[in-house]
Amino acid sequence: MKFDYNTTRNELILAEYGRNVQNMVKYICELEDRQERNRYAQAVIDLMGFLNPHLRDVADFKHKLWDHLHIISGYKIDVDSPYPKPTPEAAMIRPKHIGYPQQKIRYKHYGKTVEVLIEKAKALEEPERKAAMVQGIANFMKMAYVTWNKDNVADETILKNLAELSGGELQLEENVNLAKVEFKPVSNRPANNNRGRNNNNGKNRQNNNNNNNNNNNRQQRNNNPKQRH
């Protein structure tokens, strides 16, 4: 008996569609009638969309399915596609490298956004708008500090860091009250689960008591000869 193992079969070009789809595409390539190839190709496209429903969330997913059909066929299928036929050369083109921003952040728990906001606030000329923006930046800095350090922070520390980051150009009064921020750890179990568990424990204890009472009654009947007869 000859066994057919995956190691002896042709390599799957796009594994997410499976071997059956690949065999269907190979069969379509061998058909001589062009209309028949078009009809079978449309059926395979529908099947590919059914096998990968997540592609429906991709923009122009039909175009992607037709491109995958050509790729599975090794760019050999000859059908009337509603989209331009892809080429092997286009698949070999690598996207341009996206350089990682090499920016130095003085206080990483505040992030780069705070530094950008400080520069924008320094450029403002309207006193009232500038004061409101500085107040908002300080409140955000306090929230960011508590988020990363999981501890309360004094307003004096925030005001000192604000003056350092702005080069002394942005300052608030020392007696200003920043927004109150507290770190609240996430509870491990909700209260509803505890109540349900307590109810289950109560039912289990009641069932155990009933079983013990039944065993005691059965033992008393066995010890009493009158009850046995």
Number of C-alpha atoms within 10 A of each C-alpha: 3 4 6 8 7 10 7 8 9 9 11 13 15 14 11 11 18 13 17 9 20 21 13 14 22 16 14 23 17 11 14 9 9 14 12 12 21 16 13 18 23 15 11 20 17 13 13 21 17 13 14 12 11 10 16 13 8 11 9 10 15 18 15 15 18 22 18 19 24 20 19 21 19 14 15 13 21 17 19 15 15 9 11 10 15 15 13 11 7 8 9 8 8 7 6 6 6 6 6 6 6 6 7 8 13 13 13 12 15 19 13 14 11 21 18 10 15 21 14 13 21 15 10 13 9 9 9 10 12 17 16 11 18 21 19 15 20 22 19 17 21 24 20 18 20 17 17 12 11 13 12 15 16 9 18 16 10 19 21 14 18 23 15 14 17 15 12 11 12 19 18 16 8 10 8 11 12 19 14 11 17 14 13 10 7 7 7 6 8 9 10 9 10 11 11 11 12 12 12 12 12 12 12 12 12 12 12 11 12 12 11 12 12 10 11 11 10 11 11 12 13 11 10 10 9 8 9 9 6
